[in-house]
Amino acid sequence: MKNIIKLLVLVFLFTGCKDVFTPELENIRDLEAMYQEPTYAQGILANAYILLPYQGAPESDVATDDAVTNDVENDYLSMATGSWSSNDNPVSQWQGRRNAIQYLNIFLANADEVEWSDDEVIRSMYNDRLKGEAYGLRAVQMYSLLLAHGGWTADGRLLGVPIVTEPEDKDSNFDVPRNTFQECLDQILNDAEQALELLPLDYGDISNAEIPQKYQQLGVTNSSDYNRVNGNHMRGRITGRIVEAVRAQAALLGASPSYTDGTNLTWADAANYAGIVLGRINGPSGMDSEGWSWFANTSEIEALGSGVVPAEILWRSDIGQSNDLEADNFPPSLYGSGNVNPTQNLVDAFPSVNGYPINDPAANYDPANPYSNRDPRLGSYIVVNESTQGPDGAVIVTGTYGENEDVLNREGGLSTRTGYYLRKLMRSDVNPNPEYDTEQKHYTARIRYTEIFLAYAEAANEAWGPEGTGDHGFSAYDVIKALRQRAGVGVSNGDPYLEECRTSQEQMRTLIRNERRLELCFENHRFWDLRRWNVDLNKLNETARGVRIGKTGNGMDFTTIEVESRNYQDYMYHGPIPYQEMLKWSNLEQNAGW
C-alpha cells in the first residue's frame, strides 16, 4: 500500500491534476469519416473476412464416428459424450456470424456514399465490386449460421435465425423472432444473386477486348482502369464463382432430409446450382487429377502466388508458414501430441482397391493383412501401424509390441487411443522437433471442387437417379466414377461394384455418402452431414472403435476395441439457440429439446 501511495504521488508530480482527472477526447471516429476515406470503409468490410467461419484443423471430426481425441479437455469430446447443451456449445456460430453480418450491414448501408475514386467510372466499378463482396460474404455468414442453429421447434415449425439486413444500434429492437428456415434460405439466395450481378466471375488482369459490356457502356475503354479494380492483385477475395458454390451449398442443405419438409428447395434445385459451378470446368473432365491429395501437393503449394488457387480449390485462406498441425497431430516420437486419432470405423469405410467394400467377399479383404490392397486414400489420409511419417520417413508402430511412446494407449496421454494417427492436412517435410522446428507452407481449403462434385452427385441421384443428367450432361454415376478413378479405386477391373450401384438409386446413395465421407474426412463436414441426412440415432451414437495389434510368432493379431461411446439425444440433429440469448429475448424460440 505504501508503494502504491508513493507511485500516485509521483504520478501527480509528473503529470498534473488536469491530466489525471480530466478524460482526454476518445479517438472514436464517426461512420461518416468513411465517406472520404476508402481505406476506412474497406476496414469495415475486412472484419467480415476476419470473421469467416472456416476451420483449418479437424475439430468437429472428433465428435463423429471418424475420429476421437486424446485431449481429455477437448470441448468436442465433451460434447460427443454427453455435455452438449445450449450454454455449452462448441459448434455455436451465433456470435461470430452475427458480428460479421453487422459489419456487412454497416458497409452496405454506407458504401454508396464513399468516394472510392475521383473518377466517377472507376468509383462505380469499386462500388460494384465491394458491395458484391459484402452481399457474397453475408450469404457465407448466413449459411454457416443457419447450418448451426436452424431447426424444428416443439410445435413442428422449421425456423432459422432472425434475418438482419440493416445496421443495428442502441435504438434497435433486438427482441425479434426467428425467421423461418425458408426465409433464411431465400435471404442467402437473394444475397447470392445480388453478389453475382456485381462481382466478376474471377479476378484477373484482362485486355481491352475483354472489358465487360456493362463497363464499356459506362465508358471504360482502357483495361488498366478495370484491372485497377478487379485485377490480379484482388485474388483471394470472394468472387462470383465462389458465390455460386455457396449458393449450391445452401440449396443442398435445404433439400436434405432433415430440412426438406420445411423448405421448397428440391433435389433438382440443388443439382442445378452445383451443376452451374461444375459446368464452368466442363464437369468431371475438368476434375483435378491430384485434387484428392491437395494438402500434400507440396510443389504446387510452394508455387502458389498471392491469392492464386490450384485446380482443386475454389477458395482458400492465405498461405501461412507453420508446423502447428504437425505439432498437434504427429505421433509423440515425432514431437507431436497425437491429438486426432482416426477410428477403425473410418478405416473400415475405405474399400478394397478393386472398389468393393471390405465386407463384400469380392473385396478379397484379408483380416490378417488389413491394410493391403486397399483404397490408396487410406494410406494417404491415415497413419496405420508400421507405416511411415515425418521428414525422415520414421516407421510408426502403434501395436502393443512397440517399444516407444507411439503405441496404443501409452501412459502419458499423447499416444493414439485407436491405433491410428492422422496424416491428412499435414506435410511430411515438417519437423516439430524443437532442435529443428521446421515449418512449411499450409492453407485452409475453404471450398473444394470435390465438395461441389459430391453435392451434385448426391442431389442428381435423388432428383434423376444414378444416370440422370438433367441439363448438365453428366450424372451422379459419372461423378463418382471420376472420383474413384482419380483415387486409383477400381481402375484395374472396371470397378464392377460401381457398375452394380448404377442400377439402384439406394445403392448409389450409400456409395455417394461413403465417397463424401472419405474425400472430405477431417475437413469438418461429417458432423453436419450426418445431421442433414437425418441418419438413425444409433448412427449418431455409433461407438468409436479402434484396433489393438499384437504379435504372435511371425504373425500379427488384430483385435477391434471399443474406444468411446457417444451420447447424443434424439433432438441433437439441430444445434440450439444459445442459452444466454434465450434469457435476454422473449420473442426467440428454442429448437425442440434444448
C-alpha positions in Angstrom: 0.0 0.0 0.0 2.9 2.4 0.8 4.4 1.7 -2.6 1.1 2.5 -4.3 0.8 5.8 -2.4 4.3 6.7 -3.4 3.5 5.9 -7.0 0.4 8.1 -7.0 2.5 11.0 -5.6 5.0 10.5 -8.5 2.1 10.5 -11.0 0.9 13.9 -9.7 4.4 15.3 -9.9 5.0 14.2 -13.5 1.5 15.0 -14.8 -0.8 17.4 -13.2 -4.4 17.4 -12.0 -6.0 18.1 -15.4 -4.3 15.1 -17.0 -5.3 12.8 -14.1 -8.9 13.8 -13.6 -10.0 15.2 -17.0 -10.6 12.5 -19.5 -9.0 13.0 -22.9 -11.1 13.0 -26.0 -11.6 9.5 -27.2 -10.2 8.6 -30.7 -13.6 7.2 -31.8 -14.4 8.1 -35.4 -17.8 8.7 -36.8 -19.0 6.4 -39.5 -19.3 9.4 -41.8 -15.5 9.6 -41.8 -15.5 6.5 -44.2 -17.1 8.6 -46.9 -13.9 10.4 -47.6 -11.6 7.6 -46.6 -11.9 4.4 -48.7 -9.4 2.6 -46.6 -11.5 3.2 -43.5 -14.6 1.9 -45.4 -12.7 -1.2 -46.6 -11.6 -1.8 -43.0 -15.2 -2.3 -42.0 -15.7 -4.9 -44.8 -12.4 -6.6 -43.8 -13.9 -7.5 -40.5 -16.3 -9.9 -42.3 -13.2 -11.6 -43.8 -11.5 -11.8 -40.4 -14.6 -13.5 -39.1 -15.0 -16.1 -41.8 -16.3 -19.4 -40.3 -13.8 -21.8 -41.9 -11.7 -24.1 -39.7 -8.2 -25.3 -40.7 -7.9 -28.0 -38.1 -10.2 -31.1 -38.0 -12.0 -30.0 -34.8 -15.6 -31.3 -35.2 -14.5 -34.6 -36.6 -13.6 -35.9 -33.2 -17.3 -35.6 -32.3 -18.2 -38.1 -35.1 -17.6 -41.7 -35.9 -14.5 -40.7 -37.9 -12.2 -39.8 -35.0 -11.6 -39.3 -31.3 -9.1 -37.1 -29.5 -6.6 -37.9 -26.8 -7.0 -34.4 -25.3 -9.2 -35.1 -22.2 -10.1 -31.4 -22.0 -11.3 -31.1 -25.6 -14.7 -29.4 -25.9 -15.8 -31.6 -28.8 -15.0 -34.7 -26.8 -17.2 -33.4 -24.0 -20.0 -32.6 -26.5 -20.0 -36.1 -28.0 -20.0 -37.8 -24.7 -23.0 -36.0 -23.2 -22.2 -32.4 -22.3 -23.7 -30.7 -25.3 -26.1 -28.0 -24.1 -27.4 -24.6 -25.1 -24.9 -22.9 -22.8 -22.0 -25.2 -23.7 -21.9 -25.5 -27.5 -18.5 -25.8 -29.2 -20.2 -25.6 -32.7 -22.1 -22.4 -32.0 -21.9 -19.8 -34.7 -24.2 -17.3 -33.2 -21.9 -14.6 -32.0 -19.3 -14.7 -34.7 -21.6 -14.8 -37.7 -23.9 -12.1 -36.3 -21.0 -9.9 -35.6 -19.8 -10.3 -39.2 -23.3 -9.6 -40.5 -23.4 -6.4 -38.5 -20.2 -5.2 -40.1 -21.5 -6.1 -43.6 -24.8 -4.3 -43.0 -22.9 -1.2 -41.9 -20.8 -1.4 -45.0 -23.8 -1.9 -47.4 -25.7 1.0 -45.8 -22.9 3.4 -46.4 -21.0 2.1 -49.4 -22.8 4.3 -52.0 -21.5 7.5 -50.2 -17.9 6.5 -50.2 -15.5 8.4 -52.5 -13.8 5.3 -53.9 -12.2 7.4 -56.6 -12.2 10.9 -58.1 -13.1 9.3 -61.4 -16.8 8.5 -61.4 -16.5 5.5 -63.7 -13.8 3.9 -61.5 -15.8 4.8 -58.4 -18.7 2.9 -59.9 -16.5 -0.2 -60.5 -15.1 -0.1 -57.0 -18.6 0.3 -55.5 -19.9 -2.6 -57.5 -17.1 -4.9 -56.5 -17.0 -4.1 -52.8 -20.8 -4.2 -52.4 -20.8 -7.5 -54.3 -18.2 -8.8 -51.8 -20.4 -7.7 -49.0 -23.5 -9.5 -50.3 -21.5 -12.6 -51.0 -19.9 -12.6 -47.6 -23.3 -12.1 -46.0 -24.5 -15.2 -47.8 -21.5 -17.1 -46.4 -22.1 -16.0 -42.9 -25.8 -16.6 -43.0 -25.3 -20.1 -44.4 -23.0 -21.0 -41.5 -25.4 -19.5 -39.0 -28.3 -21.5 -40.5 -26.4 -24.7 -40.5 -25.5 -24.4 -36.8 -28.8 -23.0 -35.4 -31.7 -23.8 -37.8 -34.1 -26.4 -36.6 -37.5 -27.6 -35.7 -39.5 -26.2 -32.8 -41.6 -28.2 -30.4 -44.7 -27.3 -32.3 -43.4 -28.5 -35.6 -42.1 -25.4 -37.4 -38.7 -25.2 -39.1 -37.1 -22.0 -38.1 -33.8 -20.4 -39.0 -32.4 -17.2 -37.3 -33.5 -13.6 -37.2 -32.8 -12.0 -40.5 -31.0 -8.7 -40.1 -30.2 -6.7 -43.2 -29.8 -3.2 -41.6 -27.2 -1.9 -39.2 -28.2 -2.3 -35.5 -27.6 0.4 -32.9 -28.6 1.2 -29.4 -32.1 2.1 -30.5 -32.7 -1.1 -32.5 -35.3 -3.6 -31.4 -33.2 -6.7 -30.6 -36.1 -8.8 -29.3 -37.2 -10.2 -32.6 -38.5 -13.7 -33.5 -36.6 -16.1 -35.7 -37.4 -16.1 -39.3 -38.4 -19.4 -41.0 -35.7 -21.6 -42.4 -37.2 -21.0 -45.8 -37.0 -17.2 -45.4 -33.3 -17.6 -44.4 -32.6 -19.7 -47.4 -34.3 -17.1 -49.6 -32.1 -14.4 -48.0 -29.0 -16.4 -48.8 -30.1 -16.9 -52.4 -31.1 -13.3 -52.8 -27.8 -12.1 -51.4 -26.0 -14.5 -53.8 -28.0 -13.1 -56.8 -27.1 -9.5 -55.9 -23.4 -10.5 -55.4 -23.4 -12.3 -58.8 -24.7 -9.1 -60.5 -21.9 -7.1 -59.1 -18.8 -9.4 -58.9 -16.6 -10.7 -61.6 -16.5 -14.4 -62.0 -12.8 -14.3 -61.2 -10.3 -11.6 -60.5 -7.5 -11.2 -63.1 -5.9 -8.7 -65.4 -7.6 -8.5 -68.8 -7.1 -6.9 -72.2 -9.1 -4.0 -73.7 -11.2 -6.5 -75.7 -12.3 -8.3 -72.5 -13.7 -5.4 -70.7 -17.3 -6.4 -69.6 -20.1 -4.9 -71.6 -21.6 -3.1 -68.7 -18.4 -1.2 -68.0 -17.9 -0.4 -71.7 -21.3 1.2 -71.6 -20.1 3.4 -68.7 -17.1 4.5 -70.8 -14.3 2.2 -69.7 -12.0 1.8 -72.7 -8.7 1.1 -71.0 -8.3 -2.3 -69.4 -5.8 -0.8 -66.9 -8.7 1.0 -65.3 -10.7 -2.3 -64.9 -7.5 -4.1 -63.7 -7.0 -1.4 -61.1 -10.3 -2.6 -59.5 -10.6 -6.3 -60.4 -7.1 -7.3 -61.5 -4.7 -9.9 -60.3 -4.0 -8.1 -57.0 -7.6 -8.7 -55.9 -7.2 -12.5 -55.9 -8.1 -14.2 -52.7 -11.3 -12.2 -52.1 -14.7 -13.6 -52.7 -15.7 -13.9 -56.4 -18.8 -14.7 -58.4 -17.5 -18.3 -58.8 -17.2 -18.7 -55.1 -20.7 -17.2 -54.5 -22.1 -19.8 -57.0 -20.6 -22.5 -54.8 -22.0 -21.1 -51.6 -25.4 -21.0 -53.3 -25.0 -24.7 -54.1 -24.1 -25.5 -50.5 -27.2 -23.7 -49.2 -29.5 -25.4 -51.8 -28.1 -28.8 -50.8 -28.8 -28.1 -47.1 -32.4 -27.0 -47.9 -33.1 -30.1 -50.0 -31.6 -32.6 -47.4 -33.8 -35.0 -45.5 -33.6 -33.1 -42.2 -35.0 -29.9 -43.7 -36.9 -30.8 -46.9 -40.3 -30.9 -45.1 -39.9 -27.2 -44.2 -38.5 -25.8 -47.4 -39.4 -25.5 -51.1 -36.0 -26.4 -52.4 -35.8 -29.6 -54.3 -33.0 -32.1 -55.1 -33.2 -30.8 -58.7 -32.6 -27.2 -57.5 -29.6 -28.4 -55.5 -28.2 -30.4 -58.5 -28.7 -27.4 -60.9 -26.9 -24.9 -58.6 -24.0 -27.3 -58.2 -24.1 -28.1 -61.9 -23.6 -24.4 -62.8 -20.3 -24.4 -60.8 -19.1 -27.6 -62.3 -20.2 -26.7 -65.9 -17.6 -23.9 -65.8 -14.8 -26.5 -65.6 -16.6 -28.9 -68.1 -17.9 -31.3 -65.4 -15.9 -34.4 -64.5 -13.5 -33.9 -67.3 -12.3 -30.8 -65.5 -11.7 -32.6 -62.2 -8.2 -32.0 -60.9 -6.3 -35.3 -61.2 -4.4 -34.7 -57.9 -7.3 -33.0 -56.1 -7.7 -35.8 -53.5 -4.2 -35.1 -52.2 -4.4 -31.2 -52.3 -2.8 -30.8 -48.9 0.2 -32.9 -49.8 0.9 -31.5 -53.3 4.0 -29.6 -52.0 5.4 -28.4 -55.2 2.0 -27.0 -56.2 1.7 -25.3 -52.8 5.2 -23.8 -53.0 4.4 -22.4 -56.4 1.1 -20.7 -55.5 1.2 -16.9 -55.9 -0.7 -14.5 -53.8 -4.4 -15.4 -53.9 -3.9 -17.9 -56.7 -5.8 -21.2 -56.3 -4.9 -24.7 -57.7 -7.3 -26.5 -59.9 -8.9 -28.4 -57.0 -9.6 -25.3 -54.9 -12.4 -22.8 -55.3 -11.5 -20.7 -52.3 -8.6 -20.9 -49.8 -7.1 -19.0 -47.0 -3.9 -17.1 -47.2 -0.8 -19.3 -47.1 0.9 -19.4 -43.7 4.3 -20.8 -42.6 3.8 -23.1 -39.6 4.1 -26.5 -38.1 1.1 -26.2 -35.8 -1.0 -29.1 -37.4 2.0 -31.4 -37.2 2.9 -30.4 -33.6 -0.7 -31.2 -32.7 -1.1 -34.4 -34.6 2.2 -36.1 -35.3 2.9 -39.2 -33.2 4.8 -38.5 -29.9 8.1 -40.0 -31.4 8.0 -37.1 -33.9 7.4 -34.5 -31.2 3.7 -34.3 -31.8 0.8 -34.5 -29.4 -1.2 -37.1 -31.5 -4.4 -35.3 -30.8 -6.7 -36.5 -33.6 -7.0 -40.3 -33.8 -8.9 -41.7 -36.8 -11.3 -44.6 -35.9 -11.5 -48.1 -37.0 -15.0 -47.1 -38.2 -13.5 -44.8 -40.8 -10.7 -47.2 -41.7 -13.3 -49.8 -42.5 -15.1 -47.4 -44.8 -12.2 -47.4 -47.3 -12.9 -50.1 -49.9 -10.6 -52.6 -51.4 -8.5 -51.2 -54.3 -10.8 -53.2 -56.6 -13.7 -51.0 -55.4 -15.7 -53.4 -53.3 -16.5 -52.6 -49.6 -14.3 -54.8 -47.4 -17.4 -56.7 -46.0 -18.1 -57.9 -49.6 -16.5 -61.3 -50.4 -15.4 -59.9 -53.8 -13.2 -57.4 -52.0 -10.7 -60.2 -51.2 -10.1 -58.5 -47.8 -7.6 -60.2 -45.6 -8.2 -59.6 -41.9 -4.7 -60.7 -41.1 -3.3 -58.1 -43.5 -6.0 -55.4 -43.3 -4.1 -52.5 -44.9 -3.0 -54.4 -48.0 -4.8 -53.8 -51.4 -6.9 -51.0 -50.0 -8.1 -47.7 -51.5 -4.9 -45.6 -51.8 -6.7 -42.8 -49.9 -6.4 -44.8 -46.7 -2.6 -44.6 -46.6 -2.7 -41.0 -47.7 -5.1 -39.9 -45.0 -4.3 -42.1 -42.1 -1.2 -43.4 -40.4 -1.6 -47.1 -39.9 0.6 -49.5 -38.0 4.1 -49.7 -39.4 3.6 -47.0 -42.0 5.9 -44.1 -42.1 5.6 -40.4 -41.3 7.7 -37.3 -40.9 10.6 -35.8 -42.7 12.9 -38.8 -42.2 10.2 -41.5 -43.0 10.2 -42.9 -39.5 8.3 -46.1 -39.1 5.3 -45.6 -36.7 4.5 -48.6 -34.6 1.1 -48.4 -32.9 0.9 -52.1 -32.0 1.3 -53.1 -28.4 4.6 -54.8 -29.2 6.1 -51.4 -30.0 8.8 -50.0 -27.7 8.3 -46.3 -27.9 5.6 -43.8 -27.0 3.6 -44.2 -30.3 1.9 -47.4 -29.2 -1.8 -47.7 -28.4 -2.7 -46.1 -25.1 0.8 -45.5 -23.9 0.8 -44.0 -20.4 1.2 -40.2 -20.6 -1.8 -39.4 -22.7 -0.2 -38.3 -26.0 -0.3 -41.6 -27.9 -3.2 -42.9 -30.0 -6.4 -44.2 -28.5 -7.5 -46.0 -31.6 -4.3 -47.5 -33.1 -4.2 -44.8 -35.8 -2.7 -41.3 -36.3 -3.8 -38.5 -38.7 -1.9 -37.9 -41.9 -4.4 -35.8 -43.9 -3.9 -32.0 -43.9 -0.3 -32.3 -42.8 3.0 -32.1 -44.6 5.6 -34.8 -44.2 8.5 -32.3 -44.6 7.7 -30.5 -41.4 9.7 -31.3 -38.2 8.3 -30.1 -34.9 11.4 -31.3 -33.1 12.5 -28.2 -31.1 16.1 -28.7 -32.2 15.0 -28.1 -35.8 11.4 -26.6 -35.6 11.0 -26.8 -39.4 7.9 -25.1 -40.7 6.3 -25.3 -44.2 3.5 -23.6 -46.1 -0.1 -24.5 -45.4 -3.5 -23.2 -46.3 -7.1 -24.0 -45.4 -9.3 -25.2 -48.3 -12.5 -23.2 -47.6 -14.4 -24.7 -50.6 -13.1 -27.5 -52.8 -14.4 -28.5 -56.2 -14.6 -32.1 -54.9 -17.2 -30.9 -52.3 -19.3 -29.4 -55.1 -18.9 -32.6 -57.3 -20.2 -34.6 -54.3 -23.1 -32.2 -53.7 -24.0 -32.6 -57.4 -23.8 -36.4 -57.2 -26.0 -36.6 -54.1 -28.6 -34.2 -55.5 -28.6 -35.6 -59.0 -29.0 -39.2 -57.8 -32.0 -38.2 -55.7 -33.6 -36.0 -58.4 -32.9 -38.1 -61.6 -31.5 -41.4 -60.5 -27.9 -42.6 -60.8 -27.6 -41.9 -64.5 -29.9 -38.9 -64.9 -28.2 -35.8 -66.1 -30.8 -33.0 -66.0 -29.5 -30.2 -68.2 -25.8 -30.8 -67.4 -24.6 -33.6 -69.5 -23.2 -35.7 -66.6 -24.7 -37.8 -63.9 -24.1 -38.9 -60.4 -22.6 -42.1 -61.8 -20.2 -40.1 -63.9 -19.0 -38.0 -61.0 -18.4 -40.9 -58.7 -16.6 -42.9 -61.4 -14.3 -39.9 -62.0 -13.6 -39.5 -58.2 -12.8 -43.2 -57.7 -10.7 -43.4 -60.8 -8.8 -40.4 -59.7 -8.1 -42.1 -56.3 -7.0 -45.3 -58.0 -10.0 -47.3 -57.0 -11.5 -49.9 -59.4 -9.1 -48.9 -62.1 -7.7 -52.4 -62.9 -11.0 -54.2 -63.1 -13.5 -51.6 -64.4 -15.0 -51.0 -60.9 -17.7 -53.7 -61.0 -19.1 -52.5 -57.7 -19.8 -49.1 -59.1 -21.4 -50.7 -62.1 -23.7 -52.6 -59.8 -24.6 -49.4 -57.9 -25.6 -47.5 -61.1 -28.7 -49.7 -61.4 -30.0 -48.7 -57.9 -30.7 -45.3 -56.5 -30.5 -46.6 -53.0 -27.1 -48.3 -53.5 -25.8 -45.2 -55.3 -27.0 -43.1 -52.4 -25.0 -45.3 -50.0 -21.9 -45.2 -52.2 -22.1 -41.4 -52.6 -22.4 -40.8 -48.9 -19.4 -43.1 -48.3 -17.3 -41.3 -51.0 -18.2 -38.0 -49.4 -17.0 -39.4 -46.0 -13.7 -40.4 -47.5 -12.9 -37.5 -49.7 -13.9 -34.8 -47.1 -12.7 -36.6 -44.0 -11.1 -34.3 -41.4 -12.4 -31.2 -43.2 -15.3 -30.6 -40.7 -18.1 -31.9 -42.9 -19.0 -35.2 -41.3 -20.6 -33.7 -38.2 -23.1 -31.7 -40.3 -23.6 -34.3 -43.0 -24.8 -37.0 -40.5 -27.4 -34.5 -39.2 -28.7 -33.1 -42.5 -29.1 -36.7 -43.7 -31.2 -37.4 -40.6 -29.4 -40.7 -40.0 -30.7 -43.1 -37.4 -29.9 -42.1 -33.9 -27.9 -45.3 -33.5 -25.6 -43.9 -36.2 -25.0 -40.6 -34.4 -24.2 -42.7 -31.3 -22.1 -45.3 -33.1 -19.3 -46.3 -30.7 -15.9 -45.1 -31.8 -13.7 -48.1 -32.3 -10.0 -48.8 -32.7 -7.6 -51.7 -33.1 -5.2 -53.5 -30.7 -2.4 -55.1 -32.6 -0.2 -57.7 -31.0 2.4 -60.2 -32.3 2.2 -64.0 -32.2 5.3 -65.5 -33.7 5.8 -64.0 -37.1 2.2 -63.0 -37.4 0.1 -60.2 -36.0 -3.2 -60.3 -34.2 -5.8 -57.5 -34.9 -8.5 -57.1 -32.2 -11.2 -54.4 -32.6 -11.7 -52.5 -29.4 -14.3 -50.0 -28.2 -12.8 -46.6 -27.6 -15.5 -44.1 -26.9 -19.3 -44.2 -26.5 -21.3 -41.3 -27.9 -24.2 -39.8 -26.1 -26.3 -37.7 -28.5 -30.0 -37.3 -27.8 -32.9 -37.5 -30.3 -33.2 -33.7 -30.5 -29.5 -33.2 -31.3 -29.9 -33.2 -35.1 -30.1 -29.4 -34.9 -28.0 -27.1 -32.7 -29.5 -24.9 -30.1 -30.1 -21.2 -29.8 -27.6 -20.0 -27.2 -29.0 -20.1 -23.7 -27.9 -16.5 -22.9 -29.9 -15.3 -25.9 -33.0 -17.1 -24.8 -32.7 -15.4 -21.4 -32.4 -12.0 -23.0 -35.1 -12.1 -25.6 -38.7 -13.3 -25.0 -39.5 -13.5 -28.8 -36.8 -16.1 -29.5 -38.0 -19.7 -29.7 -35.7 -22.6 -28.9 -35.3 -25.7 -31.1 -37.1 -28.7 -29.8 -35.5 -30.5 -26.9 -33.0 -27.8 -25.9 
